[in-house]
Amino acid sequence: MSEQPNEQTPPTQITKLLIDNPEKFQFHAAYLVYEEAFDKARDNQAKTELNQNILELSEDKIDSETFYMNISRFRKLDVPRQERFSMQTQRKKDWRKKEQRQDRIKRHKK
């Protein structure tokens, strides 16, 4: 009896589609986004889905808005989180009064 260990065949490598069309600006921009997402994708299922989306876009089966919605989960944008921003303001009259008071204190402190 010759039992062979369970040999797992390596998964087939999904290749990036080379269908860029620089004459069509919207498609070219979408293709650049596709390329970046494809290069960052780790698993074959994600790459297959990205290929399918760019193919459908090139064949005008979907519009660019749908394309971006479909691949948004594969894009990890490093956008800094917006923190709350507060600014203290004061009237010009109050500012002048405060400045004059500080100047008076400085003048007499010497």
DSSP file (Angstrom, degrees, kcal/mol; ACC not computed):
  #  RESIDUE AA STRUCTURE BP1 BP2  ACC     N-H-->O    O-->H-N    N-H-->O    O-->H-N    TCO  KAPPA ALPHA  PHI   PSI    X-CA   Y-CA   Z-CA
    1    1 A M              0   0    0      0, 0.0     2,-0.7     0, 0.0     0, 0.0   0.000 360.0 360.0 360.0 120.8    0.0    0.0    0.0
    2    2 A S        -     0   0    0      2,-0.0     2,-0.5     0, 0.0     0, 0.0  -0.880 360.0-171.8-114.8 103.2    1.5    3.3   -1.0
    3    3 A E        -     0   0    0     -2,-0.7     3,-0.0     3,-0.0     0, 0.0  -0.796   9.6-151.6 -95.1 130.0   -0.2    6.2    0.5
    4    4 A Q        -     0   0    0     -2,-0.5     3,-0.1     1,-0.1    -2,-0.0  -0.808  25.0-109.0 -97.7 139.6    0.8    9.6   -0.7
    5    5 A P        -     0   0    0      0, 0.0     2,-0.7     0, 0.0    -1,-0.1  -0.275  49.9 -83.2 -61.6 153.3    0.5   12.5    1.6
    6    6 A N        -     0   0    0      1,-0.1     2,-0.7    -3,-0.0    -3,-0.0  -0.424  51.3-159.9 -61.3 107.1   -2.3   15.0    0.8
    7    7 A E        -     0   0    0     -2,-0.7     2,-0.6    -3,-0.1    -1,-0.1  -0.811   2.7-151.9 -93.8 121.7   -0.6   17.1   -1.8
    8    8 A Q        -     0   0    0     -2,-0.7    -2,-0.0     3,-0.0     0, 0.0  -0.818  15.0-132.0 -93.2 124.6   -2.3   20.4   -2.3
    9    9 A T        -     0   0    0     -2,-0.6     3,-0.1     1,-0.1    -1,-0.0  -0.557  32.2-104.9 -72.8 137.0   -1.9   21.8   -5.7
   10   10 A P        -     0   0    0      0, 0.0    -1,-0.1     0, 0.0     3,-0.1  -0.364  44.0-100.0 -61.7 140.6   -0.8   25.4   -5.6
   11   11 A P        -     0   0    0      0, 0.0     2,-0.1     0, 0.0     3,-0.0  -0.288  43.7 -98.3 -62.3 144.9   -3.7   27.7   -6.5
   12   12 A T        -     0   0    0      1,-0.1     2,-0.5    -3,-0.1    32,-0.0  -0.386  39.6-115.0 -65.6 140.1   -3.7   29.0  -10.0
   13   13 A Q        -     0   0    0     -3,-0.1     2,-0.4    -2,-0.1    -1,-0.1  -0.647  22.6-141.2 -80.9 124.2   -2.2   32.4  -10.2
   14   14 A I        -     0   0    0     -2,-0.5     2,-0.3    -3,-0.0    -1,-0.0  -0.727  19.9-144.5 -84.5 129.9   -4.7   35.0  -11.4
   15   15 A T        -     0   0    0     -2,-0.4     2,-0.3     1,-0.1    36,-0.0  -0.670  16.5-106.9 -99.7 153.1   -3.1   37.5  -13.7
   16   16 A K        -     0   0    0     -2,-0.3     2,-0.3     1,-0.1    -1,-0.1  -0.549  36.2-117.8 -74.9 135.9   -3.8   41.2  -14.0
   17   17 A L        -     0   0    0     -2,-0.3     2,-0.8     1,-0.1     3,-0.1  -0.579  16.1-152.2 -76.7 135.6   -5.8   42.2  -17.1
   18   18 A L        +     0   0    0     -2,-0.3    -1,-0.1     1,-0.1    -2,-0.0  -0.636  52.5 124.0-108.3  72.1   -3.9   44.5  -19.4
   19   19 A I        +     0   0    0     -2,-0.8    -1,-0.1    12,-0.0    12,-0.1  -0.018  29.4 151.9-121.1  29.3   -6.8   46.3  -21.0
   20   20 A D        -     0   0    0     -3,-0.1     8,-0.1    11,-0.1    -2,-0.0  -0.309  25.6-167.0 -64.3 143.5   -6.0   49.9  -20.2
   21   21 A N    >   -     0   0    0      3,-0.2     3,-1.3     1,-0.1     7,-0.4  -0.807   7.2-175.1-133.3  91.4   -7.2   52.6  -22.6
   22   22 A P  T 3  S+     0   0    0      0, 0.0    -1,-0.1     0, 0.0     6,-0.1   0.701  80.3  68.1 -63.3 -18.1   -5.6   56.0  -22.0
   23   23 A E  T 3  S+     0   0    0      1,-0.2     2,-0.9     2,-0.0    -2,-0.0   0.842  93.1  61.9 -70.2 -31.2   -7.8   57.7  -24.7
   24   24 A K  S <> S-     0   0    0     -3,-1.3     4,-2.6     1,-0.2    -3,-0.2  -0.835  74.6-165.0 -96.8 104.2  -10.8   57.2  -22.4
   25   25 A F  H  > S+     0   0    0     -2,-0.9     4,-2.6     1,-0.2     5,-0.2   0.900  83.3  49.6 -60.5 -46.3  -10.0   59.2  -19.3
   26   26 A Q  H  > S+     0   0    0      1,-0.2     4,-2.1     2,-0.2    -1,-0.2   0.910 114.7  44.8 -62.0 -41.8  -12.7   57.8  -17.0
   27   27 A F  H  > S+     0   0    0      2,-0.2     4,-2.6     1,-0.2    -1,-0.2   0.900 111.9  53.0 -68.4 -38.8  -11.7   54.2  -17.9
   28   28 A H  H  X S+     0   0    0     -4,-2.6     4,-2.0    -7,-0.4    -2,-0.2   0.916 110.1  47.8 -62.1 -43.2   -8.0   55.0  -17.6
   29   29 A A  H  X S+     0   0    0     -4,-2.6     4,-1.8     1,-0.2    -1,-0.2   0.908 112.9  48.6 -63.8 -42.0   -8.6   56.4  -14.1
   30   30 A A  H  X S+     0   0    0     -4,-2.1     4,-2.5    -5,-0.2    -2,-0.2   0.880 109.1  53.8 -65.3 -37.3  -10.7   53.3  -13.1
   31   31 A Y  H  X S+     0   0    0     -4,-2.6     4,-2.9     2,-0.2    -1,-0.2   0.889 105.9  52.4 -65.7 -38.5   -8.0   51.0  -14.5
   32   32 A L  H  X S+     0   0    0     -4,-2.0     4,-2.0     2,-0.2    -1,-0.2   0.897 110.8  47.5 -63.5 -39.3   -5.3   52.7  -12.3
   33   33 A V  H  X S+     0   0    0     -4,-1.8     4,-2.4     2,-0.2    -2,-0.2   0.913 111.8  51.1 -65.7 -42.6   -7.5   52.2   -9.3
   34   34 A Y  H  X S+     0   0    0     -4,-2.5     4,-2.9     1,-0.2    -2,-0.2   0.923 108.7  51.4 -59.2 -46.1   -8.0   48.5  -10.4
   35   35 A E  H  X S+     0   0    0     -4,-2.9     4,-2.5     1,-0.2    -1,-0.2   0.925 110.9  47.3 -58.7 -46.2   -4.3   48.0  -10.8
   36   36 A E  H  X S+     0   0    0     -4,-2.0     4,-1.5     1,-0.2    -1,-0.2   0.918 114.8  45.7 -63.4 -43.8   -3.5   49.4   -7.3
   37   37 A A  H  X S+     0   0    0     -4,-2.4     4,-1.4     1,-0.2    -1,-0.2   0.886 112.5  51.6 -67.1 -37.9   -6.2   47.2   -5.7
   38   38 A F  H  < S+     0   0    0     -4,-2.9    -2,-0.2     1,-0.2    -1,-0.2   0.908 108.5  50.8 -65.3 -41.9   -5.1   44.2   -7.6
   39   39 A D  H  < S+     0   0    0     -4,-2.5    -1,-0.2     1,-0.2    -2,-0.2   0.834 114.1  44.4 -65.8 -31.8   -1.5   44.6   -6.5
   40   40 A K  H  < S+     0   0    0     -4,-1.5    -1,-0.2    -5,-0.2    -2,-0.2   0.703  90.5 104.4 -84.6 -20.1   -2.6   44.8   -2.9
   41   41 A A     <  -     0   0    0     -4,-1.4    33,-0.0    -3,-0.2     3,-0.0  -0.361  47.5-172.4 -67.2 139.6   -5.1   41.9   -3.0
   42   42 A R        +     0   0    0     -2,-0.1     2,-0.2     1,-0.0    -1,-0.1   0.836  59.4  60.6 -99.6 -44.2   -3.8   38.7   -1.4
   43   43 A D  S  > S-     0   0    0      1,-0.1     4,-1.7     4,-0.0     3,-0.2  -0.539  76.0-126.8 -95.8 157.3   -6.4   36.1   -2.2
   44   44 A N  H  > S+     0   0    0      1,-0.2     4,-2.7     2,-0.2     5,-0.2   0.799 106.2  61.9 -69.3 -30.0   -7.5   34.8   -5.6
   45   45 A Q  H  > S+     0   0    0      2,-0.2     4,-2.2     1,-0.2    -1,-0.2   0.917 105.7  46.6 -63.6 -42.0  -11.2   35.4   -5.0
   46   46 A A  H  > S+     0   0    0      2,-0.2     4,-2.5     1,-0.2    -1,-0.2   0.918 112.9  49.2 -65.1 -43.1  -10.5   39.1   -4.6
   47   47 A K  H  X S+     0   0    0     -4,-1.7     4,-2.5     1,-0.2    -2,-0.2   0.892 110.6  50.8 -64.6 -38.8   -8.4   39.2   -7.7
   48   48 A T  H  X S+     0   0    0     -4,-2.7     4,-2.4     2,-0.2    -1,-0.2   0.917 111.1  48.2 -63.6 -43.1  -11.1   37.3   -9.7
   49   49 A E  H  X S+     0   0    0     -4,-2.2     4,-2.3     2,-0.2    -2,-0.2   0.899 111.1  50.4 -65.6 -40.1  -13.7   39.8   -8.5
   50   50 A L  H  X S+     0   0    0     -4,-2.5     4,-2.3     2,-0.2     5,-0.2   0.923 110.8  49.6 -63.0 -43.3  -11.5   42.8   -9.5
   51   51 A N  H  X S+     0   0    0     -4,-2.5     4,-2.2     1,-0.2    -2,-0.2   0.917 110.3  50.8 -60.1 -43.3  -10.9   41.3  -12.9
   52   52 A Q  H  X S+     0   0    0     -4,-2.4     4,-2.4     1,-0.2    -1,-0.2   0.905 110.2  49.6 -62.3 -42.0  -14.7   40.7  -13.4
   53   53 A N  H  X S+     0   0    0     -4,-2.3     4,-2.0     2,-0.2    -1,-0.2   0.915 111.8  46.5 -65.8 -43.1  -15.4   44.3  -12.4
   54   54 A I  H  X S+     0   0    0     -4,-2.3     4,-2.2     2,-0.2    -1,-0.2   0.861 112.3  52.1 -69.7 -33.1  -12.9   45.9  -14.8
   55   55 A L  H  X S+     0   0    0     -4,-2.2     4,-1.9    -5,-0.2    -2,-0.2   0.934 109.7  48.1 -65.1 -45.3  -14.1   43.6  -17.6
   56   56 A E  H  <>S+     0   0    0     -4,-2.4     5,-2.9     1,-0.2     6,-1.0   0.869 112.0  50.4 -64.0 -35.8  -17.7   44.6  -17.1
   57   57 A L  H ><5S+     0   0    0     -4,-2.0     3,-1.3     3,-0.2    -1,-0.2   0.906 109.5  50.0 -67.6 -41.0  -16.6   48.3  -17.0
   58   58 A S  H 3<5S+     0   0    0     -4,-2.2    -2,-0.2     1,-0.3    -1,-0.2   0.819 112.3  47.7 -68.0 -29.2  -14.7   47.9  -20.2
   59   59 A E  T 3<5S-     0   0    0     -4,-1.9    -1,-0.3    -5,-0.1    -2,-0.2   0.318 114.0-119.0 -92.2   8.7  -17.7   46.2  -21.9
   60   60 A D  T < 5S+     0   0    0     -3,-1.3    -3,-0.2     2,-0.2    -2,-0.1   0.782  76.9 128.2  58.5  31.6  -20.0   49.0  -20.6
   61   61 A K  S   <S+     0   0    0     -5,-2.9     2,-0.3    -6,-0.2    -4,-0.2   0.766  77.4  24.9 -82.2 -27.7  -22.1   46.5  -18.6
   62   62 A I  S    S-     0   0    0     -6,-1.0    -2,-0.2    -9,-0.1     2,-0.1  -0.929  84.1-120.8-130.2 158.0  -21.7   48.7  -15.5
   63   63 A D     >  -     0   0    0     -2,-0.3     4,-2.1    -3,-0.1     3,-0.1  -0.449  34.0-101.7 -92.3 172.8  -21.0   52.4  -15.1
   64   64 A S  H  > S+     0   0    0      1,-0.2     4,-2.5     2,-0.2     5,-0.2   0.841 119.6  57.4 -66.1 -33.3  -18.0   53.8  -13.3
   65   65 A E  H  > S+     0   0    0      1,-0.2     4,-2.0     2,-0.2    -1,-0.2   0.922 109.1  45.6 -62.9 -43.0  -20.0   54.6  -10.1
   66   66 A T  H  > S+     0   0    0      2,-0.2     4,-2.6     1,-0.2    -2,-0.2   0.890 110.7  54.9 -65.4 -39.6  -21.0   51.0   -9.8
   67   67 A F  H  X S+     0   0    0     -4,-2.1     4,-2.0     1,-0.2    -2,-0.2   0.943 109.4  45.7 -58.6 -49.1  -17.4   49.9  -10.5
   68   68 A Y  H  X S+     0   0    0     -4,-2.5     4,-0.7     1,-0.2    -1,-0.2   0.865 112.5  51.4 -65.6 -35.4  -16.1   52.1   -7.7
   69   69 A M  H  < S+     0   0    0     -4,-2.0     3,-0.5    -5,-0.2     4,-0.4   0.910 110.3  50.1 -65.4 -40.5  -18.8   50.8   -5.3
   70   70 A N  H  < S+     0   0    0     -4,-2.6     3,-0.3     1,-0.2    -2,-0.2   0.866 118.3  36.1 -66.9 -36.8  -18.0   47.2   -6.1
   71   71 A I  H >X S+     0   0    0     -4,-2.0     3,-1.4     1,-0.2     4,-0.8   0.418  87.2  99.0 -99.4   3.6  -14.2   47.6   -5.5
   72   72 A S  G >< S+     0   0    0     -4,-0.7     3,-0.7    -3,-0.5    -1,-0.2   0.840  79.2  57.3 -60.4 -32.4  -14.4   50.0   -2.6
   73   73 A R  G 34 S+     0   0    0     -4,-0.4    -1,-0.3    -3,-0.3    -2,-0.1   0.718 104.3  52.7 -73.2 -17.4  -13.9   47.2   -0.1
   74   74 A F  G <4 S+     0   0    0     -3,-1.4     2,-0.5    -4,-0.1    -1,-0.2   0.610  96.0  81.5 -88.5 -13.2  -10.6   46.2   -1.8
   75   75 A R    <<  -     0   0    0     -4,-0.8     2,-0.7    -3,-0.7   -38,-0.0  -0.807  60.8-166.1 -95.6 128.1   -9.3   49.7   -1.5
   76   76 A K        -     0   0    0     -2,-0.5     2,-0.4     2,-0.0    -3,-0.1  -0.868  11.1-164.7-114.0  97.9   -7.8   50.7    1.7
   77   77 A L        -     0   0    0     -2,-0.7     2,-1.7     1,-0.1    -2,-0.0  -0.666  18.0-139.0 -85.7 133.0   -7.4   54.4    1.6
   78   78 A D        +     0   0    0     -2,-0.4    -1,-0.1     2,-0.0    -2,-0.0  -0.546  41.6 159.4 -89.4  71.0   -5.1   55.9    4.3
   79   79 A V        -     0   0    0     -2,-1.7     3,-0.1     1,-0.0    -2,-0.0  -0.839  42.4-121.2 -96.7 123.8   -7.3   58.9    5.0
   80   80 A P        -     0   0    0      0, 0.0     2,-0.2     0, 0.0    -2,-0.0  -0.369  32.6-107.2 -64.0 141.7   -6.7   60.5    8.3
   81   81 A R        -     0   0    0      1,-0.1     2,-0.5    -2,-0.0     0, 0.0  -0.467  33.4-113.5 -70.4 136.8   -9.7   60.6   10.5
   82   82 A Q        -     0   0    0     -2,-0.2     2,-0.2    -3,-0.1    -1,-0.1  -0.593  32.9-157.0 -74.5 119.8  -11.3   64.0   10.9
   83   83 A E        -     0   0    0     -2,-0.5     2,-0.2     1,-0.1    -1,-0.0  -0.606  29.9 -92.1 -91.5 157.1  -10.9   65.2   14.5
   84   84 A R        -     0   0    0     -2,-0.2     2,-0.5     1,-0.0    -1,-0.1  -0.475  42.1-157.0 -68.7 139.4  -13.1   67.8   16.0
   85   85 A F        -     0   0    0     -2,-0.2     2,-0.4    -3,-0.0    -1,-0.0  -0.971  12.1-178.7-122.3 127.3  -11.8   71.2   15.6
   86   86 A S        -     0   0    0     -2,-0.5     2,-0.4     2,-0.0    -2,-0.0  -0.967   6.2-166.6-127.8 147.5  -12.7   74.1   17.8
   87   87 A M        -     0   0    0     -2,-0.4     2,-0.5     2,-0.0    -2,-0.0  -0.995  15.3-138.6-133.6 131.6  -11.6   77.7   17.6
   88   88 A Q        -     0   0    0     -2,-0.4     2,-0.3     2,-0.0    -2,-0.0  -0.748  26.5-175.4 -89.5 134.6  -12.0   80.3   20.2
   89   89 A T        -     0   0    0     -2,-0.5     2,-0.3     0, 0.0    -2,-0.0  -0.851   8.5-174.2-124.3 162.0  -13.0   83.7   19.0
   90   90 A Q        -     0   0    0     -2,-0.3     2,-0.0     0, 0.0    -2,-0.0  -0.987  33.2 -94.2-151.0 158.2  -13.5   87.0   20.5
   91   91 A R     >  -     0   0    0     -2,-0.3     4,-2.3     1,-0.1     5,-0.2  -0.333  33.9-118.3 -70.6 155.2  -14.7   90.4   19.4
   92   92 A K  H  > S+     0   0    0      1,-0.2     4,-2.6     2,-0.2     5,-0.2   0.879 115.0  55.2 -61.4 -38.3  -12.2   92.9   18.3
   93   93 A K  H  > S+     0   0    0      1,-0.2     4,-2.1     2,-0.2    -1,-0.2   0.910 109.5  46.3 -62.1 -42.9  -13.2   95.3   21.1
   94   94 A D  H  > S+     0   0    0      2,-0.2     4,-2.3     1,-0.2    -1,-0.2   0.888 111.3  52.2 -67.7 -38.3  -12.5   92.6   23.7
   95   95 A W  H  X S+     0   0    0     -4,-2.3     4,-2.6     2,-0.2    -2,-0.2   0.928 110.1  48.4 -63.0 -45.3   -9.2   91.7   22.1
   96   96 A R  H  X S+     0   0    0     -4,-2.6     4,-2.8     1,-0.2     5,-0.2   0.912 110.7  51.0 -61.1 -43.2   -8.1   95.3   22.2
   97   97 A K  H  X S+     0   0    0     -4,-2.1     4,-2.1     1,-0.2    -1,-0.2   0.920 111.9  47.3 -61.0 -43.8   -9.1   95.7   25.8
   98   98 A K  H  X S+     0   0    0     -4,-2.3     4,-2.3     2,-0.2    -2,-0.2   0.911 112.5  49.0 -64.9 -43.3   -7.2   92.6   26.7
   99   99 A E  H  X S+     0   0    0     -4,-2.6     4,-2.7     2,-0.2    -2,-0.2   0.917 110.7  50.3 -62.6 -44.7   -4.1   93.7   24.8
  100  100 A Q  H  X S+     0   0    0     -4,-2.8     4,-2.3     1,-0.2    -1,-0.2   0.898 110.6  50.0 -61.9 -40.2   -4.1   97.2   26.4
  101  101 A R  H  X S+     0   0    0     -4,-2.1     4,-2.2    -5,-0.2    -1,-0.2   0.927 111.7  47.6 -64.3 -44.7   -4.4   95.6   29.9
  102  102 A Q  H  X S+     0   0    0     -4,-2.3     4,-2.5     1,-0.2    -2,-0.2   0.899 112.0  50.2 -64.5 -39.6   -1.4   93.3   29.2
  103  103 A D  H  X S+     0   0    0     -4,-2.7     4,-2.5     2,-0.2    -1,-0.2   0.904 109.6  51.2 -63.2 -41.4    0.6   96.2   27.8
  104  104 A R  H  X S+     0   0    0     -4,-2.3     4,-1.7     2,-0.2    -2,-0.2   0.910 110.8  48.1 -62.4 -42.9   -0.2   98.2   30.9
  105  105 A I  H  X S+     0   0    0     -4,-2.2     4,-1.1     1,-0.2    -2,-0.2   0.919 112.7  48.5 -65.0 -43.7    0.9   95.3   33.2
  106  106 A K  H  X S+     0   0    0     -4,-2.5     4,-0.8     1,-0.2     3,-0.3   0.905 109.6  53.4 -61.3 -41.8    4.2   94.8   31.2
  107  107 A R  H  < S+     0   0    0     -4,-2.5     3,-0.3     1,-0.2    -1,-0.2   0.872 115.1  38.5 -63.5 -39.2    4.9   98.6   31.3
  108  108 A H  H  < S+     0   0    0     -4,-1.7    -1,-0.2     1,-0.2    -2,-0.2   0.560 103.0  71.2 -91.1  -9.0    4.6   98.8   35.1
  109  109 A K  H  <        0   0    0     -4,-1.1    -1,-0.2    -3,-0.3    -2,-0.2   0.765 360.0 360.0 -78.1 -24.8    6.2   95.5   35.9
  110  110 A K     <        0   0    0     -4,-0.8    -1,-0.2    -3,-0.3    -2,-0.1   0.491 360.0 360.0 -60.1 360.0    9.7   96.7   34.9
